[in-house]
């Protein structure tokens, strides 16, 4: 099996995220579960964002976030597939 270039995959994901954002005409609502946010949200300047919180029951288990690169990980990972740090 060919090893994937994780930097290339992250850049492609970032490009798709940018394309999706630029398709919005007037307003854009990005909805996420707390603790399960995309790492790309941090790249949007605070002056363009407004955060609101809704309390409700989660239908999904909590995500594990890499302490080194803030990527979302599956529970079974012992190493981050994005930065290689041990979890």
Secondary structure as UniProt FT lines:
FT   HELIX           6..22
FT   TURN            34..35
FT   HELIX           39..43
FT   HELIX           46..48
FT   STRAND          64..65
FT   TURN            67..69
FT   STRAND          72..73
FT   TURN            75..76
FT   TURN            81..83
//
